[in-house]
């Protein structure tokens, strides 16, 4: 009887205490809780997992009942504790908010290279919208929100690798479209050497040999693996969609036999020769050529006659006025051809690669950046599509099947695809894939070098340029590109 009375009394005391805690809250507190609860419920509906709605219990306690003493420090008589903990509370609250904004809405991204110039410039800081294609649920959910994969000051990884979630993408506004500029995780970045970012691990192995790279830790560092959403962020333009066939001829992209519309700011490498003296920094700037793109071509006496036959100028003494090579857009070529300072402009024809390899390595020996895909082009895998397997199919799609589609035991053996030791005549793809190119076509490491981009690597699409810095100029003398602030980051769409 005593135990029953104690239980009843405890139940009554809890009920009384609960009512007291609820009643003591000011109307403003209820308004704040209601707003947060509505946003939380909408997020749960977006996630499509109603078990997450149990989080409302925690939110109700945080804002209304306060059984969990998150704000214990407010009752402390120590002013130092109150001051420090108020800052800790504000920082934790801000980090949680930043985590959700970065994970489900969008985040900033810096353009580190010239692969998309002149559409996006080196030094542009972009806001990447993740809601257009639908945000990807974090695959490594336990992470520090302000850094991508490494903590500053060499403190190690910014994420907990032991906690992994399967790939899931929430509903977005539309599908990826041809011509979109897309930010994505670098597919070949699954394996890295800790001291080297470019070229990637697989190109390093091709250049130096596996044993040399793995044994030379002083130069290359340790070999590391990164989960999909912690691989380096790249930004390129989508030119090939799932199920399409891509081919490049003369630098022009063909999709299913039709010429792909070349964006206005696409660049190709061109030789150009002055009519006399070397170009000054001011003249380079007038033509829109960045400092890193100003390369002078070294010539020898043996080059004079071949260059004369190509229309280049030869001085009366047999010397050549300066010849440069730079990536140029069509409008830049026209401006040069109209300038009295330029004698000749000629497009450079890319030769087969002799250091890096084009994708897929086993069949691309005679391809170039401008002549890519062979006679029939490359078919881009599509979710649900069934492919008859052959040696050539394995050479092209072997990495896709083994790595991206998570079949680590897949192999080509005895003339058959074998998955978990079982022979397969056909393979059905589980994801959509995309073919990406940089607008700076002759200076871009893109799908021509490392292959298709799986759908689970897609991060989002740039929305606006937040701010842009020109590293070739002092900060107070043109270092900030004011004309690019809030500029459309995808002007060709």
C-alpha positions as CSV (number, residue, x, y, z in Angstrom):
1,X,0.0,0.0,0.0
2,X,2.9,2.4,0.8
3,X,4.5,1.8,-2.6
4,X,1.2,2.5,-4.3
5,X,0.7,5.7,-2.3
6,X,4.3,6.8,-3.1
7,X,3.8,6.2,-6.9
8,X,0.5,8.1,-6.8
9,X,2.1,11.0,-5.0
10,X,5.0,11.1,-7.4
11,X,2.6,11.1,-10.3
12,X,0.6,13.9,-8.8
13,X,3.8,15.9,-8.0
14,X,5.1,15.5,-11.5
15,X,1.7,16.5,-13.0
16,X,1.6,19.6,-10.7
17,X,5.2,20.4,-11.5
18,X,4.6,20.0,-15.2
19,X,1.6,22.4,-15.1
20,X,3.6,24.9,-13.1
21,X,6.5,24.8,-15.6
22,X,4.1,25.2,-18.6
23,X,2.2,28.1,-16.9
24,X,5.3,30.0,-16.0
25,X,6.3,30.6,-19.6
26,X,5.7,34.0,-21.1
27,X,3.7,34.3,-24.4
28,X,6.9,35.3,-26.2
29,X,8.4,31.9,-25.2
30,X,5.4,30.1,-26.7
31,X,5.7,32.1,-29.9
32,X,9.3,31.1,-30.2
33,X,8.5,27.5,-29.6
34,X,5.6,27.5,-32.1
35,X,7.8,29.0,-34.8
36,X,10.6,26.5,-34.2
37,X,8.1,23.6,-34.0
38,X,6.5,24.6,-37.4
39,X,9.9,24.8,-39.1
40,X,10.9,21.4,-37.5
41,X,7.7,19.7,-38.6
42,X,8.1,21.0,-42.2
43,X,11.7,19.7,-42.1
44,X,10.5,16.3,-40.9
45,X,7.9,16.2,-43.7
46,X,10.7,17.1,-46.2
47,X,12.9,14.3,-44.8
48,X,9.9,11.8,-45.2
49,X,10.7,10.1,-41.8
50,X,8.1,10.8,-39.2
51,X,10.1,9.1,-36.5
52,X,12.1,12.3,-36.4
53,X,9.0,14.1,-35.1
54,X,9.9,12.6,-31.7
55,X,12.4,15.5,-31.6
56,X,9.4,17.7,-30.8
57,X,9.6,16.3,-27.2
58,X,13.1,17.6,-26.9
59,X,12.2,21.0,-28.4
60,X,9.2,21.3,-26.0
61,X,11.5,20.7,-23.0
62,X,14.2,23.1,-24.3
63,X,11.6,26.0,-24.8
64,X,8.9,25.2,-22.3
65,X,9.4,22.7,-19.4
66,X,13.2,22.8,-18.9
67,X,13.6,19.4,-17.3
68,X,17.0,18.9,-19.0
69,X,19.2,21.6,-17.4
70,X,20.7,23.1,-20.6
71,X,20.6,26.6,-19.0
72,X,21.9,25.6,-15.6
73,X,24.5,28.3,-15.8
74,X,21.9,31.1,-15.7
75,X,21.3,30.2,-12.0
76,X,25.0,30.4,-11.1
77,X,26.1,33.2,-8.8
78,X,29.5,33.2,-10.4
79,X,29.7,36.1,-13.0
80,X,32.6,34.5,-14.8
81,X,30.6,31.2,-15.3
82,X,27.6,33.2,-16.6
83,X,29.7,35.3,-19.0
84,X,31.6,32.3,-20.4
85,X,28.6,30.0,-20.7
86,X,26.5,32.7,-22.4
87,X,29.1,32.8,-25.1
88,X,29.2,29.0,-25.3
89,X,25.4,28.9,-25.5
90,X,25.3,31.4,-28.4
91,X,28.1,29.7,-30.3
92,X,26.5,26.2,-30.0
93,X,23.2,27.6,-31.1
94,X,24.8,29.3,-34.1
95,X,26.7,26.2,-35.0
96,X,23.6,24.1,-35.0
97,X,21.8,26.6,-37.2
98,X,24.8,26.8,-39.6
99,X,24.8,23.0,-39.7
100,X,21.2,22.8,-40.9
101,X,21.6,25.7,-43.3
102,X,24.7,24.3,-44.9
103,X,23.3,20.7,-45.0
104,X,19.8,21.5,-46.4
105,X,19.7,25.0,-47.9
106,X,23.1,26.0,-49.3
107,X,26.5,27.3,-48.5
108,X,29.4,29.4,-49.7
109,X,32.0,28.0,-52.1
110,X,35.2,29.5,-53.5
111,X,36.4,29.1,-57.1
112,X,40.0,27.9,-56.7
113,X,41.0,27.4,-60.3
114,X,40.4,28.8,-63.8
115,X,38.5,25.7,-65.2
116,X,35.3,27.7,-65.7
117,X,36.7,31.1,-66.7
118,X,35.4,33.4,-68.0
119,X,31.9,32.3,-66.7
120,X,33.2,32.0,-63.1
121,X,36.5,33.6,-62.1
122,X,39.3,32.4,-59.8
123,X,38.6,34.2,-56.5
124,X,34.8,34.2,-56.9
125,X,32.9,33.3,-53.7
126,X,29.6,31.7,-54.6
127,X,26.4,30.8,-52.7
128,X,25.6,27.2,-53.8
129,X,21.8,26.4,-53.7
130,X,21.2,22.9,-52.6
131,X,17.4,23.0,-52.9
132,X,17.3,23.2,-56.7
133,X,18.1,19.5,-57.2
134,X,17.1,18.6,-53.6
135,X,19.6,18.6,-50.7
136,X,21.4,15.4,-50.0
137,X,20.9,14.1,-46.5
138,X,24.4,14.2,-44.8
139,X,26.1,10.9,-45.3
140,X,28.6,11.7,-42.5
141,X,26.1,13.5,-40.2
142,X,28.5,14.0,-37.3
143,X,30.8,16.8,-38.6
144,X,32.0,20.3,-37.7
145,X,29.9,22.6,-39.9
146,X,32.4,25.3,-40.8
147,X,35.0,23.2,-42.6
148,X,34.7,20.6,-45.3
149,X,37.0,17.6,-44.4
150,X,40.0,18.8,-42.4
151,X,40.1,20.9,-39.2
152,X,42.5,23.8,-39.2
153,X,45.9,23.7,-37.7
154,X,46.4,20.1,-38.6
155,X,43.9,18.9,-36.0
156,X,42.7,16.0,-38.2
157,X,39.4,15.1,-39.8
158,X,36.3,17.3,-39.4
159,X,33.9,14.4,-39.4
160,X,33.3,11.1,-37.6
161,X,33.9,8.4,-40.2
162,X,32.3,5.6,-38.1
163,X,28.8,7.2,-38.4
164,X,27.6,6.8,-42.0
165,X,24.1,7.1,-43.5
166,X,23.0,5.7,-46.9
167,X,22.6,8.1,-49.8
168,X,19.2,9.9,-49.9
169,X,18.2,13.0,-51.7
170,X,15.2,15.1,-50.7
171,X,12.7,16.5,-53.1
172,X,14.0,19.4,-55.1
173,X,12.7,22.0,-57.6
174,X,13.9,20.2,-60.7
175,X,16.3,17.7,-62.2
176,X,19.8,18.5,-63.3
177,X,19.7,20.0,-66.9
178,X,22.2,20.2,-69.7
179,X,24.1,23.4,-69.4
180,X,23.8,23.7,-65.6
181,X,26.9,24.7,-63.7
182,X,27.1,22.2,-60.8
183,X,29.1,21.8,-57.6
184,X,29.8,18.2,-56.9
185,X,32.2,16.0,-54.9
186,X,35.2,14.9,-56.9
187,X,34.5,11.3,-57.9
188,X,38.2,10.3,-58.1
189,X,38.7,11.8,-54.6
190,X,37.7,8.6,-52.8
191,X,41.4,7.9,-52.3
192,X,44.0,10.7,-51.7
193,X,47.6,11.2,-50.6
194,X,47.5,13.5,-47.7
195,X,50.1,15.9,-49.0
196,X,48.9,16.1,-52.6
197,X,45.6,17.2,-54.0
198,X,46.3,17.5,-57.7
199,X,46.7,15.4,-59.7
200,X,44.5,12.9,-58.0
201,X,45.7,9.6,-56.5
202,X,45.0,7.6,-59.6
203,X,46.9,10.0,-61.9
204,X,49.8,9.9,-59.4
205,X,49.9,6.1,-59.6
206,X,49.9,6.3,-63.4
207,X,52.7,8.9,-63.5
208,X,55.0,7.6,-60.8
209,X,54.0,4.0,-60.2
210,X,52.1,2.6,-57.2
211,X,55.1,1.5,-55.1
212,X,56.9,4.8,-55.6
213,X,53.9,6.9,-54.5
214,X,52.9,4.7,-51.5
215,X,56.5,4.4,-50.2
216,X,57.4,8.0,-50.6
217,X,55.5,9.4,-47.7
218,X,57.7,12.4,-47.3
219,X,56.6,13.8,-50.7
220,X,53.1,12.4,-51.0
221,X,52.0,11.7,-47.4
222,X,49.8,8.9,-46.3
223,X,47.1,7.2,-48.4
224,X,43.6,8.1,-47.0
225,X,40.0,7.3,-47.9
226,X,37.2,9.8,-47.9
227,X,33.4,9.2,-47.9
228,X,31.4,10.7,-50.7
229,X,30.2,13.9,-49.1
230,X,33.7,14.7,-47.7
231,X,35.5,14.5,-51.1
232,X,36.8,17.8,-52.5
233,X,34.2,20.1,-54.1
234,X,34.5,20.7,-57.8
235,X,32.5,22.9,-60.1
236,X,31.9,22.2,-63.8
237,X,29.2,22.5,-66.5
238,X,26.9,19.6,-67.2
239,X,27.1,18.7,-70.9
240,X,25.9,15.0,-70.9
241,X,22.9,13.6,-69.1
242,X,22.0,10.0,-68.1
243,X,21.3,7.8,-71.1
244,X,22.9,10.2,-73.6
245,X,25.9,9.5,-75.8
246,X,28.7,12.1,-75.8
247,X,31.4,12.8,-78.4
248,X,33.8,15.7,-78.9
249,X,35.1,16.6,-82.4
250,X,37.2,19.6,-83.2
251,X,36.5,20.8,-79.7
252,X,32.8,20.8,-80.3
253,X,30.6,18.7,-78.1
254,X,28.0,16.4,-79.7
255,X,25.2,14.8,-77.7
256,X,23.4,11.9,-79.4
257,X,24.8,13.2,-82.7
258,X,23.5,16.8,-82.2
259,X,25.9,19.7,-81.6
260,X,25.7,20.9,-78.1
261,X,25.3,24.7,-77.8
262,X,28.6,26.2,-76.9
263,X,28.3,28.7,-74.0
264,X,29.4,32.2,-74.8
265,X,32.3,32.2,-72.4
266,X,33.9,28.9,-73.4
267,X,37.7,29.3,-73.9
268,X,40.2,27.4,-76.0
269,X,43.9,27.8,-76.1
270,X,45.2,30.1,-78.9
271,X,48.6,31.1,-80.1
272,X,48.8,34.9,-80.8
273,X,51.7,37.0,-82.0
274,X,52.3,40.7,-81.5
275,X,53.1,42.9,-84.5
276,X,56.2,44.1,-82.7
277,X,57.1,44.6,-79.1
278,X,56.0,42.3,-76.2
279,X,52.6,43.1,-74.6
280,X,52.6,45.1,-71.5
281,X,50.6,44.2,-68.3
282,X,48.1,46.9,-69.2
283,X,47.6,45.4,-72.7
284,X,47.1,41.9,-71.3
285,X,44.5,43.3,-68.9
286,X,42.7,45.1,-71.7
287,X,42.4,41.8,-73.6
288,X,41.1,40.1,-70.4
289,X,44.1,37.7,-70.0
290,X,44.8,36.9,-66.4
291,X,48.4,36.9,-65.2
292,X,48.5,33.1,-64.8
293,X,47.4,32.6,-68.4
294,X,50.2,34.7,-70.0
295,X,52.6,32.1,-71.4
296,X,55.3,33.1,-73.9
297,X,56.2,30.4,-76.5
298,X,59.9,29.6,-76.8
299,X,61.1,29.4,-80.4
300,X,64.3,28.4,-82.1
301,X,65.8,29.3,-85.6
302,X,64.4,25.9,-86.8
303,X,60.8,27.2,-86.1
304,X,61.1,30.3,-88.3
305,X,60.1,28.8,-91.7
306,X,57.3,26.6,-90.4
307,X,55.8,29.6,-88.5
308,X,56.2,31.8,-91.6
309,X,54.3,29.3,-93.6
310,X,51.5,29.4,-91.0
311,X,51.2,33.2,-91.4
312,X,53.3,34.3,-88.4
313,X,55.4,37.4,-88.8
314,X,59.1,37.1,-89.3
315,X,61.3,40.2,-88.8
316,X,63.8,41.3,-91.5
317,X,66.7,40.0,-89.4
318,X,65.0,36.5,-89.2
319,X,63.8,36.9,-85.6
320,X,60.2,36.5,-84.5
321,X,58.0,39.0,-82.6
322,X,56.8,37.5,-79.3
323,X,54.3,34.6,-79.6
324,X,52.1,33.7,-76.6
325,X,49.6,31.0,-75.8
326,X,46.5,31.7,-73.6
327,X,42.9,30.5,-73.2
328,X,40.6,32.9,-75.2
329,X,36.9,33.2,-75.7
330,X,35.5,33.9,-79.1
331,X,35.0,37.6,-78.2
332,X,38.6,37.9,-77.0
333,X,39.8,36.4,-80.3
334,X,37.7,39.0,-82.2
335,X,39.2,41.8,-80.1
336,X,42.7,40.6,-80.8
337,X,42.1,40.3,-84.5
338,X,40.9,43.8,-84.6
339,X,43.9,45.2,-82.7
340,X,46.9,46.6,-84.5
341,X,49.1,45.2,-81.7
342,X,48.3,41.6,-82.7
343,X,49.6,40.2,-86.0
344,X,48.0,36.7,-85.9
345,X,45.7,34.5,-83.7
346,X,45.6,30.8,-84.2
347,X,43.8,28.1,-82.3
348,X,46.0,25.4,-80.7
349,X,45.2,21.9,-81.6
350,X,45.6,19.6,-78.6
351,X,47.8,16.6,-78.9
352,X,47.4,13.2,-77.2
353,X,48.3,13.4,-73.5
354,X,51.8,12.2,-72.6
355,X,51.6,12.7,-68.8
356,X,48.0,12.5,-67.6
357,X,45.6,9.9,-68.9
358,X,42.2,10.4,-70.4
359,X,39.2,8.4,-69.3
360,X,38.8,5.5,-69.8
361,X,42.5,4.7,-69.7
362,X,42.4,1.3,-71.5
363,X,40.7,2.7,-74.7
364,X,41.6,6.4,-74.9
365,X,45.2,6.2,-76.1
366,X,44.6,8.1,-79.3
367,X,42.1,10.5,-78.0
368,X,42.7,14.2,-77.1
369,X,40.8,16.8,-75.3
370,X,39.4,18.0,-78.6
371,X,38.9,14.6,-80.2
372,X,37.3,12.5,-77.5
373,X,35.0,9.5,-77.4
374,X,36.1,7.6,-80.5
375,X,33.9,6.8,-83.4
376,X,30.8,6.0,-81.4
377,X,31.2,8.3,-78.4
378,X,30.6,7.3,-74.8
379,X,27.2,6.3,-73.4
380,X,26.5,7.9,-70.0
381,X,24.9,5.4,-67.5
382,X,21.3,5.8,-66.5
383,X,19.4,4.5,-63.5
384,X,17.6,1.3,-64.4
385,X,19.4,0.9,-67.7
386,X,20.6,-2.6,-68.6
387,X,24.0,-2.9,-70.2
388,X,25.3,-6.1,-71.9
389,X,28.8,-6.7,-70.5
390,X,31.8,-7.1,-72.7
391,X,35.5,-6.4,-72.3
392,X,35.0,-2.9,-73.7
393,X,32.0,-2.3,-71.4
394,X,34.1,-3.4,-68.4
395,X,37.0,-1.1,-69.5
396,X,34.6,1.9,-69.6
397,X,32.2,1.1,-66.7
398,X,34.3,-1.1,-64.4
399,X,35.0,1.6,-61.9
400,X,31.4,2.8,-62.0
401,X,30.2,-0.7,-61.2
402,X,32.9,-1.5,-58.6
403,X,33.3,1.8,-56.8
404,X,30.3,4.1,-57.3
405,X,27.7,1.3,-57.3
406,X,29.3,-0.3,-54.3
407,X,30.3,-3.7,-55.8
408,X,33.8,-4.0,-54.4
409,X,34.1,-7.6,-55.4
410,X,33.2,-7.0,-59.0
411,X,35.8,-8.1,-61.5
412,X,36.3,-9.1,-65.2
413,X,37.4,-12.7,-65.2
414,X,37.4,-15.5,-67.8
415,X,35.5,-13.2,-70.2
416,X,32.7,-12.5,-67.7
417,X,31.6,-9.8,-65.3
418,X,31.6,-11.5,-61.9
419,X,30.0,-10.0,-58.8
420,X,30.6,-11.9,-55.6
421,X,32.0,-14.6,-57.7
422,X,28.7,-15.0,-59.8
423,X,28.9,-14.5,-63.6
424,X,26.7,-11.7,-65.0
425,X,25.9,-11.2,-68.7
426,X,24.2,-7.9,-68.0
427,X,24.4,-5.1,-65.4
428,X,21.6,-2.8,-64.3
429,X,22.7,0.6,-63.1
430,X,21.5,1.8,-59.7
431,X,22.2,5.6,-60.2
432,X,22.1,8.3,-62.8
433,X,25.5,9.7,-64.0
434,X,26.6,13.0,-65.7
435,X,29.4,14.1,-67.9
436,X,31.0,17.4,-66.8
437,X,33.3,19.8,-68.7
438,X,35.0,23.1,-67.7
439,X,34.4,26.2,-69.9
440,X,38.2,26.6,-70.1
441,X,38.2,23.6,-72.3
442,X,42.0,23.2,-72.7
443,X,42.9,23.9,-69.1
444,X,40.3,21.9,-67.2
445,X,40.6,18.6,-65.5
446,X,37.1,17.3,-66.0
447,X,35.1,14.2,-67.0
448,X,37.5,13.6,-69.9
449,X,40.2,12.7,-67.3
450,X,38.2,11.0,-64.5
451,X,34.9,9.9,-66.0
452,X,31.3,10.2,-65.0
453,X,29.8,12.0,-61.9
454,X,27.4,9.8,-60.0
455,X,24.1,11.4,-58.8
456,X,25.1,10.9,-55.1
457,X,28.1,13.2,-55.6
458,X,25.9,16.2,-56.7
459,X,26.0,19.0,-54.1
460,X,24.0,21.8,-55.8
461,X,24.1,24.7,-58.3
462,X,25.7,28.1,-57.8
463,X,23.1,30.9,-57.4
464,X,25.0,34.2,-57.0
465,X,28.6,35.5,-56.7
466,X,28.7,36.8,-53.1
467,X,32.1,38.6,-53.6
468,X,35.1,38.2,-55.9
469,X,38.8,38.9,-55.3
470,X,41.4,39.4,-58.0
471,X,44.7,37.9,-56.6
472,X,46.7,39.8,-59.2
473,X,45.8,43.2,-57.8
474,X,46.2,44.9,-54.4
475,X,43.0,44.8,-52.3
476,X,42.5,48.6,-52.4
477,X,43.4,49.0,-56.1
478,X,41.1,46.7,-58.0
479,X,41.5,43.6,-55.8
480,X,37.8,43.5,-55.2
481,X,35.7,42.9,-58.3
482,X,32.8,45.1,-57.4
483,X,31.0,44.5,-60.6
484,X,30.7,40.8,-59.8
485,X,28.9,41.1,-56.4
486,X,25.5,39.4,-56.6
487,X,26.2,38.5,-60.3
488,X,24.3,35.5,-61.6
489,X,26.6,32.5,-61.2
490,X,25.0,30.6,-64.1
491,X,24.4,33.2,-66.8
492,X,24.0,30.8,-69.7
493,X,20.9,29.2,-68.2
